[in-house]
Amino acid sequence: MNNQWIKVVIASIFEVGWVIGLTHADAWHEWIFTLIAIYVSFYLMINAGKYLPVGTVYAVFVGLGAFGTVLSEIVLFGAPFVPLKVLLIALILVGVIGLKMVTDDGDKEEVQ
């Protein structure tokens, strides 16, 4: 996995962080962390999109973010485990992995 895909994965982790922040932030410092997570996630995603196909980057970003958000709801916040919901999220994850596998990893020139 090259550095650009690592950026997409890290961006997705920060996406989960800001989604949790938008839902659960109460204090001003929690909102600051949420804003930082928004900035970092989009910065990394946009930066990776300069070198990888933008559509694939966005699909992987959103798919991993959705997977992480549902998983964090269940693990961290006690949301009920709904097998059908988990199955559908797993299908999204399979699609994301499939997109990654069929996408050329060779870095392209940065678009100016």
C-alpha positions as CSV (number, residue, x, y, z in Angstrom):
1,M,0.0,0.0,0.0
2,N,1.6,3.3,-1.0
3,N,1.6,6.5,1.0
4,Q,-1.5,8.0,-0.8
5,W,-3.7,5.1,0.3
6,I,-2.4,5.4,3.8
7,K,-3.5,9.0,3.7
8,V,-7.0,7.9,2.7
9,V,-7.2,5.4,5.5
10,I,-6.0,8.0,8.1
11,A,-8.5,10.5,6.6
12,S,-11.2,7.9,7.1
13,I,-10.2,7.5,10.8
14,F,-10.4,11.2,11.3
15,E,-13.8,11.2,9.5
16,V,-15.1,8.8,12.1
17,G,-13.7,11.1,14.8
18,W,-15.5,14.2,13.5
19,V,-18.8,12.3,12.9
20,I,-18.6,11.2,16.6
21,G,-17.7,14.8,17.5
22,L,-20.7,16.3,15.6
23,T,-23.0,13.9,17.5
24,H,-21.5,13.9,21.0
25,A,-19.5,17.2,21.4
26,D,-20.8,19.4,24.3
27,A,-17.9,21.5,25.5
28,W,-16.0,24.0,23.5
29,H,-12.8,22.0,23.5
30,E,-14.6,19.0,22.1
31,W,-15.9,21.2,19.2
32,I,-12.3,22.4,18.6
33,F,-11.2,18.7,18.3
34,T,-14.1,18.1,15.9
35,L,-13.1,21.0,13.7
36,I,-9.5,19.8,13.6
37,A,-10.7,16.3,12.7
38,I,-12.8,17.8,9.8
39,Y,-9.8,19.7,8.5
40,V,-7.3,16.8,8.8
41,S,-9.7,14.3,7.1
42,F,-10.5,16.5,4.2
43,Y,-6.9,17.7,3.8
44,L,-5.6,14.2,3.6
45,M,-8.4,13.0,1.3
46,I,-7.9,16.0,-1.1
47,N,-4.1,15.5,-1.1
48,A,-4.5,11.8,-1.9
49,G,-6.9,12.8,-4.7
50,K,-4.1,14.6,-6.4
51,Y,-2.3,11.4,-7.0
52,L,-5.0,8.7,-7.2
53,P,-8.4,8.6,-9.0
54,V,-10.7,11.0,-7.2
55,G,-13.8,8.9,-7.5
56,T,-12.1,5.9,-6.0
57,V,-10.5,8.0,-3.2
58,Y,-13.9,9.4,-2.3
59,A,-15.6,6.0,-2.4
60,V,-12.9,4.4,-0.1
61,F,-13.0,7.4,2.2
62,V,-16.8,7.3,2.6
63,G,-16.9,3.5,2.8
64,L,-14.3,3.2,5.5
65,G,-15.8,6.2,7.3
66,A,-19.3,4.5,7.3
67,F,-17.8,1.2,8.5
68,G,-15.9,2.9,11.3
69,T,-18.9,5.0,12.4
70,V,-21.2,2.0,12.6
71,L,-18.6,0.0,14.4
72,S,-17.9,2.9,16.9
73,E,-21.6,3.3,17.6
74,I,-21.8,-0.4,18.5
75,V,-18.6,-0.6,20.5
76,L,-18.3,2.8,22.1
77,F,-21.9,4.0,22.5
78,G,-23.9,0.8,23.0
79,A,-26.0,0.9,19.8
80,P,-27.8,-2.3,19.2
81,F,-26.1,-4.9,17.1
82,V,-28.3,-5.4,14.1
83,P,-27.0,-8.3,11.9
84,L,-28.6,-6.9,8.7
85,K,-27.0,-3.5,9.3
86,V,-23.6,-5.1,9.9
87,L,-24.0,-7.3,6.8
88,L,-24.8,-4.2,4.6
89,I,-21.9,-2.3,6.0
90,A,-19.7,-5.4,5.3
91,L,-20.9,-5.3,1.7
92,I,-19.8,-1.7,1.5
93,L,-16.4,-2.7,2.9
94,V,-16.1,-5.5,0.3
95,G,-16.8,-2.9,-2.4
96,V,-14.2,-0.6,-1.0
97,I,-11.6,-3.3,-1.0
98,G,-12.6,-4.3,-4.5
99,L,-12.2,-0.7,-5.7
100,K,-8.7,-0.6,-4.1
101,M,-7.7,-3.8,-5.7
102,V,-8.7,-2.7,-9.3
103,T,-7.3,0.8,-9.0
104,D,-3.8,1.5,-10.4
105,D,-1.6,2.3,-7.4
106,G,1.0,4.0,-9.5
107,D,1.3,7.6,-8.5
108,K,0.3,10.0,-11.3
109,E,1.7,13.4,-11.7
110,E,0.1,16.0,-9.5
111,V,-2.6,18.0,-11.3
112,Q,-1.9,21.7,-11.1
